[in-house]
Amino acid sequence: MTISPRGQGIMEVFLDGERIYDKAAEGGKFPDLIRVRAMVDAVRDRLGEIEPGYSTPGGPRVEAPAPEPAPADD
């Protein structure tokens, strides 16, 4: 995995030569938690291909959390 910040706001993440994140292509924004989790899942998948049965201390994939409800006005 390579994280490539190259100045001028350019930031890319490569996994085995495949670009899995490009800040410019995603509207110039840094990845939110959901996007980071997708990248982590891509890394886990690739590790599983290399070493069957591989698991990370983080355990299984995690679904994005549902937004918390707004507090009720009393």
N, C-alpha and C positions, 0 to 999 in steps of 0.2 A: 504494500500500500504506500502510495506517495501522495503527500499533500504539497501542492506546488503554489505557494504565494509568490507572485513574480512582480510585485509593485504595480502601480497604476490601477489598483483595485482588482487585479486579475488573481483569481484563486480557483484552482482546480484540484480534484481528488481523483487519483488513478488507482485502480486495483488490477494488478497483473497487466498493465498497459491499457486497460479499458477505462475511459473517463466515466466516473460514476457521479461526479458533481462538477458543475461549471457555474461559477457565480454569475458571469455575464449572461449565460443562457437562461438563468433563472431570475432574471429581472434585477440583477445587481444586488440581491439581498443575500445575507448569510443564511445558512440553512436553519430552519426552525426545528423543534424537537422531533416532529414527525419525520422530517427529511433526514435528520441525523439517524433516527432509528432505521430508516430504510437503507441507509448506507451501512449501518452495523449489520443488518440482515444480509446484505450483499456479501459482506466479509465473512459472516458465518456460513453462508451457502458455499462460498468458494473454499473455505477451510474444510467443510464437509466433503467436497469433491476430492480434495487432496488427501484427507485422512478420514475415511468413513467412520462414523460413530463419534466424531469430534463434537464436543459441546463446550460452551463457555461458562464461566462462573455465573454469568448473568442469567443462565437458564434459557428457557424457550422464548420464542418471539413474544413481544409484548404489544398488545394493541394500544393505539393512542388513547390516552385517557379522555373520558367524556368531560365536557366543560362543566364546572361546578355551577349549580343553580344560584341565582342571585339571592341574597338574603331577603327574607320577607319583611316588608315594612309593617310595623305594629302600630 
